[in-house]
Amino acid sequence: MNLGVSLGEFIAFMTVFVIPAIVIMYIANRFFRLRERKLEIEAMNAAEKAAQYAAQTAEMEQRLRVVEQIVTDSGVHTAAQIDALRQPPHVLSDRERASATKDSSTSRR
């Protein structure tokens, strides 16, 4: 049974069509994997920036609460509260928060 294709024609067909098709598929695969990786990196960067903005927003909200309290409450501690705002933020431990809450509630009475 003769298919009418000689060995030379088969090799020429493989060289002209199949091998370049495989090379093009390989290059396209690499390109799309690289593009996917870039998108993953951009998504990680966006998430990190969102977290930073959330932290900054929380800090600004806390400072605004203090300013609102200073404006609405007239009292002896106003100058101390303003000076406290000028200093860099200090992270309070649970004990410090509890004692500060206790002190502020007793001083208002």
C-alpha positions, 0 to 999 in steps of 0.5 A: 500500500503506497500512500504516495508520500516519499520519505523526502516529502515527509521530512520536508513536510515535518521541517516546514510545518510541524517543527515550526508549529511546535516551536510557536506553541512553546514560545506562546506557552512561555509568553502566557506563563510569564504574563500570568506571573506578572499578573500575580506579582501585580495582585500581590503588590496591590494587596500589600498597598491596600493593607498599608492604606487600611493601616494608615486609615485606622491610624488617622481615624484614631487620631481624629477620634482624639481630636473630636474628643478634645474639641467636644470635651472641655477639661483640664487635660486638653493641653496634655492631649494636644501634646500627646498628639504631637508625639509619635504614636505609641502602641499600648499594651492591654494593661496600659489601655485598661489603666488609661480607660480606668483613669479617664473614667475616674477623672470625668466624675 
